[in-house]
Amino acid sequence: MCYILKRASRIFVAVHGQAKRVLVGTRWLMVCRKAHTAHVLSYWHTSSTQYTVKCIDPSSGAIVGMGMWDVYISPSDYTKSDIGWLEGAERERAEALVGPFWAFREKLWKNERYVYCHLTAVHPDYQRKGIGKLLMEYGMRIAEQVDLPIYTEASRAAIGLYESIGFRRLKQSIVHKADVLWAGNEKGDGKDYEVPLVVWIPGRKLELLPKSIELA
């Protein structure tokens, strides 16, 4: 899943290449950040599959990009995650947006060996400089070493990058419905949006894909 980050005093999340304001209120925002940070740290300390990589600007030492990868050398036992750091309507909306990602991932890849691109993100000042490609190539090298396919969810902003480095679309896809995607956002265009699902296959070995996968 590839995110395009935007500068703001509030949190923005990239959905299909367009930034959407999803959380408001500085006080509540700090509570959310604290809870989410604790959740992520707990996962990092207990996960045996996830690897996080950062990209640093050598001239300043600033972190300008990052990626998170789950490498399932043994068959995946992945099951639905939990958004415990949100509450009420915000939690319901978040689950409606990411729930289909979880469901498809479990349906297509449960008990399979593969590499999952959890996310990549690049700072706005450093976008279109090849950092996104560099982060993806890191995961591709891992996949080559362990001879496993990569799976991820793309976006309208990132699908060109994925396809340019050899990712292929699946026949299956996810559609975010307008009533969920644009809830409370008067600036939205009111349309449904398709989320392409993509895979990268080392050596183009189609036999590495589970039978549940259908390439477009």
Secondary structure as UniProt FT lines:
FT   STRAND          2..4
FT   STRAND          11..15
FT   TURN            16..17
FT   STRAND          18..23
FT   HELIX           26..46
FT   STRAND          50..56
FT   TURN            58..60
FT   STRAND          63..72
FT   TURN            84..85
FT   HELIX           88..109
FT   TURN            110..111
FT   STRAND          114..122
FT   HELIX           124..126
FT   TURN            127..128
FT   HELIX           131..146
FT   STRAND          150..153
FT   TURN            156..158
FT   HELIX           159..164
FT   TURN            165..166
FT   STRAND          168..176
FT   HELIX           178..181
FT   TURN            182..184
FT   TURN            186..187
FT   STRAND          193..200
FT   HELIX           202..204
FT   HELIX           206..208
FT   TURN            211..212
//
